[in-house]
Amino acid sequence: ELDLAPPHRLDRETSGTQILSRDKDAARRFFTLFKTHLVGKSYLAIVHGVPTWSSFVLDAPLGEVGLGGANKIAVRQGVVPDGKPAMTEFKVQSSKSGHSLIEAFPRSGRLHQIRAHLWHLHLPMLGDKIYGRDPSAFLEFIETGQTPALTQRLGLSRQALHAHRISFPWEGANVSVEAPLANDLQEYWD
């Protein structure tokens, strides 16, 4: 009897690679690998904007932004002085038509880390309802669901984030798994 459990999570709208364990012992072993930072991950994101840099490391603490002012979403994370340490390395893979395809390497595992760090860098992710260019998108989505009008405004029906690669040591070997960019994201990029 298999007990498939994910020892790590992806945001609901993120496509790509994910580890599933066959039993609780394997899940515990993976949890230890994640906790000791022995799992390497990279993501691909399509963002609005073209950065002036080809690679950049953002070492900026993340925490809840707090409700008030323009923020009406309790779950939104942001760079805050008293936040938890968070570091993400970014590399521009390609840019065209005012958009960039960026590879992100999170060096910590904070909630919405890549999305919040890109938002902080003024590179909002295409289709992102929480950290995108339209601050009313998430609240509209909660009320009406994904509508054709919302998709048209956001450019995609989901955030343009894809778990591209994951690598880890396992039983004396180094395992690396890569997933090509999801079809909807590839079609948009093309």
Secondary structure, 3 states (H helix, E strand, C coil): CCCCECCCCCCCCCEECCCCECCHHHHHHHHHHHHCCCCEEEEEEEEECCCCCCEEEEECCEEECCCECCECCCCCEEECCCCECCEEEEEEEEEECCEEEEEEEECCCCCCHHHHHHHHCCCCECCCCCCCCCCCHHHHHHHHCCCHHHHHHHCCCCCCEEEEEEEEEECCEEEEEECCCCHHHHHHHC
